[in-house]
Amino acid sequence: MKLKTLAALLLIPALGAAKAPTQEPPRLTLHAALDLAQKQNLDLVAARQRRAVALAGERIAGQRPNPSAGFGAARDTPHESLFFDQPIELGSKRRRRIDIARQEGVLTDVEIAALDRQVRRSVREAYYALAFARAESERRGRVLDLARRLKQIAQERFDAGAVAQLELVQADLEVSRAEADQRVAQEQEKISLSQFNALLNEPAETAWALTHALDELPPQPDLTDLIQRAAAGNADLQHLQQEQEVEKSRRALLKADRIPNLVLEAGTDFNAPGEFRAGPRGQISVELPLFSRNQGEIAQSWATQRVLEAQATATQRFVAGQVEGAYYALNAQLAQVGIYRQTLLPSARRLESMAEDSYRAGKSSILTVLDAQRNVQEVERSYLDALFAVQGAFAGLEETVGTHLD
């Protein structure tokens, strides 16, 4: 009796677990994935910490020179002296240093924005890589179903004495091959999911229900508008433009350094027998800029400025060429997808269906059916490749332009 009670108690949790509904994975749109990466991607999180470094640089640039104190003792009179020195900066040097630090902070923000665009491209590509892997798994599943159906037809015809055993062996071989291909596709799907979750900083096993299918094509933008937007948003151009601003600030500081600083000294002399016991003293000193007035440094800064301007001009033309190339590559991929949808896929599937019906009716051999199935598999795989290439081309175009295109 006790054994029966114990067994019943052990079965209750198992029955409860069996009845518990499986939790469906959360739905994830492409834009939600991009927003999640914005918040959680570790590369972006680390890069944003550099803003604190830039702010600390502004504080460093705004520091004022410290005073110095001195005490002297001598055999001559006065025997002791106590004095303080305070450097006084002239020519707005402190303001120029702060301006350099701020411009370098803006340059840091430009670099962070460039990394943000790279992460956005990587997330988009990983999102559709996962969609591609799942579509490939589904395709392999359909191929396996076709192979099993063909094996069943071959078995029926063999039992009826209509075909030799060789055709049955060939059909069985195709089933084994399809099963192996499907297992490989399922493992590749796990790899794509792990890589996608790594970009989102989520656990590797986190499952997602992707709402954007691979065959949802991106918008086709206008080329003239793309070139104009790239001129303002491309990461390389923005970096060069900000480098020019930093160089202008450095040159302004070099010019401000031409104005010499004052050093004010105040103190007291002690112990001058016969003259005084304590008496004030003061002094003003200034450096005379007779030989060095930053002439070489300023000339170098102007030369650097001209180099940056030339690089910006060359980069602008290069970026325009990149945008044009990416635009035409996207158009070519879209045209290829259209051809597969309108012509190749329907023809290949119709040929495969006709070959299967012909084999079922005993009008053709199994080799004809296998050849037709391989043709449709090749076309379907190429179609998926073309769809993934479209998404990759759009991601590359968006990163080159430097702004969101959808």
C-alpha positions in Angstrom: 0.0 0.0 0.0 2.8 2.4 0.9 4.6 1.6 -2.4 1.5 2.4 -4.4 1.0 5.7 -2.6 4.7 6.7 -3.2 4.4 5.8 -6.9 1.3 8.0 -7.1 3.0 10.9 -5.5 5.9 10.6 -7.9 3.6 10.5 -10.9 1.8 13.7 -10.0 4.6 16.1 -10.9 5.3 14.3 -14.1 1.7 14.5 -15.2 1.6 18.2 -14.3 4.8 18.8 -16.3 3.3 16.9 -19.2 0.1 19.0 -19.2 2.0 22.3 -18.9 1.9 24.2 -22.2 5.2 24.9 -23.9 6.1 28.6 -23.8 6.2 30.2 -27.2 9.3 32.3 -28.0 8.8 36.1 -27.9 8.1 37.9 -31.1 10.9 40.1 -32.4 10.7 42.6 -35.2 13.8 43.9 -36.9 13.4 47.3 -35.4 13.0 45.8 -31.9 16.2 43.9 -32.4 18.0 47.1 -33.5 16.7 48.9 -30.4 17.7 46.0 -28.2 21.2 46.1 -29.6 21.4 49.8 -29.0 20.8 49.2 -25.3 22.7 46.0 -24.7 25.4 45.5 -27.3 28.7 45.2 -25.3 30.8 46.9 -27.9 28.5 49.9 -27.8 28.4 49.9 -24.0 32.2 49.9 -23.9 32.5 52.6 -26.5 30.1 54.9 -24.7 32.3 54.8 -21.6 34.7 56.9 -23.7 32.4 59.9 -23.2 33.4 60.0 -19.6 37.0 60.2 -20.7 36.3 63.1 -23.0 34.5 65.0 -20.2 37.4 64.4 -17.9 39.6 65.8 -20.6 37.6 69.1 -20.5 38.1 69.3 -16.8 41.8 68.8 -17.2 42.0 71.5 -19.9 40.2 73.9 -17.6 42.6 73.6 -14.7 44.5 76.7 -13.7 48.2 76.8 -12.8 49.0 76.3 -9.1 51.0 78.8 -7.1 54.4 78.0 -5.6 55.9 78.9 -2.2 59.6 79.4 -1.3 61.7 80.1 1.8 65.3 81.3 1.7 68.0 81.8 4.3 71.4 83.5 3.7 74.3 85.0 5.6 73.7 88.4 3.9 70.9 90.7 5.0 68.1 90.1 5.0 68.8 86.7 6.4 65.4 85.1 5.7 62.8 85.5 3.1 59.4 84.0 2.4 57.7 84.4 -1.0 54.9 83.1 -3.3 54.8 82.8 -7.1 51.5 82.7 -9.1 51.6 82.3 -12.9 48.9 84.3 -14.7 47.8 83.0 -18.2 47.1 85.6 -20.8 45.6 85.4 -24.2 42.6 83.1 -23.4 44.8 80.0 -23.3 42.5 78.2 -20.9 39.5 78.8 -23.1 41.4 77.5 -26.1 42.4 74.4 -24.3 38.8 73.8 -23.2 37.7 74.3 -26.9 40.2 71.6 -28.0 39.0 69.2 -25.4 35.4 69.8 -26.5 36.2 69.3 -30.1 38.0 66.1 -29.3 34.9 65.0 -27.3 32.7 65.6 -30.4 35.3 63.5 -32.4 34.7 60.7 -29.8 30.9 61.0 -30.4 31.5 60.7 -34.1 33.5 57.5 -33.6 30.8 56.1 -31.3 28.2 56.9 -34.0 30.3 55.1 -36.6 30.4 52.0 -34.3 26.7 52.3 -33.8 26.2 52.1 -37.6 28.5 49.0 -37.8 26.5 47.3 -35.0 23.3 48.2 -36.8 24.5 46.6 -39.9 25.7 43.5 -38.1 22.4 43.1 -36.3 20.4 43.4 -39.5 22.6 40.9 -41.2 22.5 38.5 -38.3 18.7 38.9 -38.1 18.3 37.8 -41.7 21.0 35.2 -41.4 18.8 33.6 -38.7 15.8 34.0 -41.0 17.8 32.4 -43.8 18.9 29.5 -41.7 15.3 28.8 -40.6 14.1 29.1 -44.2 16.8 26.6 -45.2 15.8 24.2 -42.5 12.2 24.4 -43.7 13.3 23.8 -47.3 15.4 20.8 -46.2 12.3 19.5 -44.4 10.3 19.8 -47.6 13.0 18.0 -49.5 12.9 15.2 -47.0 9.2 14.9 -47.4 9.6 14.7 -51.2 12.2 12.0 -50.8 10.0 9.9 -48.5 7.1 10.3 -50.8 9.3 9.2 -53.7 10.5 6.2 -51.7 6.9 5.3 -51.0 6.0 5.4 -54.7 9.1 3.4 -55.5 8.1 0.8 -52.9 4.6 0.5 -54.3 6.0 0.1 -57.9 8.5 -2.5 -56.7 5.8 -4.5 -54.8 3.8 -4.4 -58.0 6.9 -5.7 -59.9 7.0 -2.6 -62.2 10.6 -1.6 -61.3 13.8 -3.2 -60.2 15.1 -3.2 -56.7 17.8 -0.7 -57.8 15.2 2.1 -58.0 14.1 1.3 -54.4 17.8 1.5 -53.2 18.2 4.8 -55.0 15.1 6.2 -53.4 16.3 5.0 -49.9 19.7 6.7 -50.6 17.9 10.0 -51.3 16.0 9.8 -48.0 19.2 9.2 -46.1 20.9 12.1 -47.9 17.9 14.4 -47.2 17.9 13.5 -43.5 21.6 14.3 -43.2 21.2 17.6 -45.0 18.3 18.5 -42.7 20.3 17.8 -39.6 23.1 20.0 -40.9 20.7 22.8 -41.6 19.2 22.5 -38.1 22.7 22.8 -36.6 23.5 25.8 -38.8 20.3 27.4 -37.5 21.6 27.0 -33.9 24.8 28.7 -34.9 23.0 31.6 -36.5 20.8 32.0 -33.4 23.9 32.0 -31.1 25.6 34.7 -33.2 22.5 36.8 -33.3 22.1 36.6 -29.5 25.8 37.5 -29.0 25.1 40.8 -30.8 22.1 41.4 -28.6 23.9 40.3 -25.4 21.3 37.7 -24.7 21.8 34.1 -23.6 22.9 31.9 -26.5 19.9 29.6 -26.3 17.3 32.4 -26.3 14.7 31.6 -29.0 13.0 34.3 -31.0 10.0 34.4 -33.3 11.1 36.6 -36.1 8.3 38.7 -37.5 10.2 39.9 -40.6 10.4 37.1 -43.2 13.4 36.8 -45.4 11.3 37.5 -48.5 10.1 40.8 -47.2 12.2 43.1 -49.5 13.5 46.4 -48.3 12.5 49.7 -49.9 14.4 50.9 -53.0 15.6 54.5 -52.3 16.5 57.2 -54.8 20.2 57.4 -55.9 20.4 61.2 -55.9 18.9 61.4 -52.4 21.3 58.7 -51.2 24.4 60.6 -52.4 23.2 63.8 -50.7 22.5 62.0 -47.4 25.9 60.2 -47.6 27.6 63.6 -47.9 26.2 64.6 -44.6 26.0 61.2 -42.8 28.9 59.1 -43.9 31.1 58.1 -40.9 34.5 58.7 -42.7 33.4 62.1 -43.9 32.1 63.1 -40.5 35.4 62.0 -38.9 37.5 64.0 -41.4 35.3 67.1 -40.9 35.6 66.9 -37.1 39.4 66.4 -37.4 39.5 69.7 -39.2 37.6 71.4 -36.3 40.1 69.9 -33.8 43.0 71.2 -35.9 41.5 74.7 -36.0 41.2 74.7 -32.3 44.8 73.5 -31.9 46.0 76.3 -34.2 44.0 78.9 -32.1 45.8 77.6 -29.0 49.2 77.9 -30.7 48.4 81.5 -31.6 47.3 82.2 -28.0 50.5 80.7 -26.7 52.4 83.5 -28.5 51.2 85.9 -25.7 53.6 85.4 -22.8 52.3 84.6 -19.3 52.9 86.8 -16.3 54.5 85.4 -13.1 53.6 87.5 -10.0 55.8 87.1 -6.9 54.9 88.5 -3.5 56.6 87.9 -0.1 58.4 89.2 2.9 62.1 89.6 3.9 63.1 89.1 7.5 65.9 89.9 9.9 68.0 92.8 8.4 69.7 94.2 11.5 70.0 98.0 11.5 67.4 98.3 8.7 64.2 96.4 9.4 62.9 93.2 11.0 60.3 92.5 8.3 59.7 94.1 4.9 57.5 93.3 1.9 58.9 92.3 -1.5 57.3 91.8 -4.9 58.3 91.0 -8.5 56.8 90.6 -11.9 58.4 88.5 -14.6 57.5 87.7 -18.2 59.0 85.6 -20.9 60.2 87.5 -23.9 59.1 85.8 -27.2 62.1 86.9 -29.2 63.1 83.7 -31.0 60.3 81.2 -30.7 56.7 82.3 -31.4 55.3 78.9 -32.5 56.0 79.7 -36.1 56.9 76.1 -37.0 54.0 74.6 -35.1 51.5 77.0 -36.8 52.9 76.3 -40.2 52.6 72.6 -39.5 49.0 73.0 -38.4 48.1 74.8 -41.6 49.7 72.0 -43.6 47.7 69.4 -41.6 44.6 71.4 -42.3 45.2 71.3 -46.1 45.9 67.6 -45.9 42.6 67.0 -44.1 40.7 69.1 -46.6 42.2 67.2 -49.5 41.4 63.9 -47.8 37.8 65.1 -47.3 37.4 65.9 -51.0 38.8 62.6 -52.1 36.7 60.7 -49.5 33.6 62.5 -50.6 34.1 61.3 -54.2 35.0 57.8 -53.0 31.9 57.6 -50.8 29.7 58.8 -53.7 31.2 56.0 -55.8 30.6 53.5 -53.0 27.0 54.6 -52.7 26.5 54.3 -56.5 28.0 50.8 -56.5 26.0 49.6 -53.5 22.8 51.1 -55.0 23.3 49.2 -58.3 24.3 46.1 -56.5 21.0 46.3 -54.5 19.1 46.8 -57.8 20.8 43.8 -59.4 19.9 41.6 -56.4 16.3 42.8 -56.5 16.1 42.0 -60.2 17.5 38.6 -59.6 14.9 37.9 -56.9 12.1 39.0 -59.3 13.3 36.6 -62.0 13.3 33.7 -59.5 9.8 34.6 -58.3 8.3 35.1 -61.7 10.0 32.5 -63.8 12.5 30.1 -62.3 10.7 28.9 -59.2 7.3 28.2 -60.9 9.0 26.4 -63.8 11.2 24.2 -61.6 8.3 23.3 -59.3 6.0 22.5 -62.2 8.7 20.3 -63.8 9.3 18.5 -60.5 5.5 17.8 -60.2 5.3 16.6 -63.7 8.2 14.2 -63.3 6.7 12.8 -60.1 3.4 12.2 -61.8 5.1 10.6 -64.8 7.0 8.3 -62.5 3.9 7.4 -60.5 2.2 6.5 -63.8 5.2 4.4 -64.9 6.1 6.6 -67.8 9.6 7.5 -66.6 12.4 6.2 -64.5 13.3 7.3 -61.0 16.4 9.1 -62.4 14.1 11.6 -64.1 12.3 12.4 -60.9 15.6 12.7 -58.9 17.0 15.0 -61.6 13.9 17.2 -61.4 14.0 17.3 -57.6 17.7 18.3 -57.6 16.9 21.1 -60.1 14.1 22.5 -57.9 16.3 22.2 -54.8 19.1 24.1 -56.6 16.7 26.8 -57.7 15.1 27.2 -54.3 18.5 27.4 -52.6 19.6 30.0 -55.1 16.4 31.9 -54.4 17.1 32.0 -50.7 20.7 33.1 -51.4 19.4 35.9 -53.6 17.0 37.0 -50.8 19.8 37.0 -48.2 22.0 38.9 -50.6 19.3 41.6 -51.0 19.2 42.1 -47.2 23.0 42.2 -47.0 23.2 44.7 -49.9 20.7 47.0 -48.2 22.6 46.7 -44.9 25.8 47.7 -46.6 24.2 50.6 -48.4 22.7 51.9 -45.2 26.0 51.8 -43.4 27.8 53.6 -46.3 25.1 56.3 -46.4 25.3 56.7 -42.6 21.6 57.2 -42.0 18.6 54.9 -41.6 16.9 54.0 -44.9 13.8 52.2 -43.7 
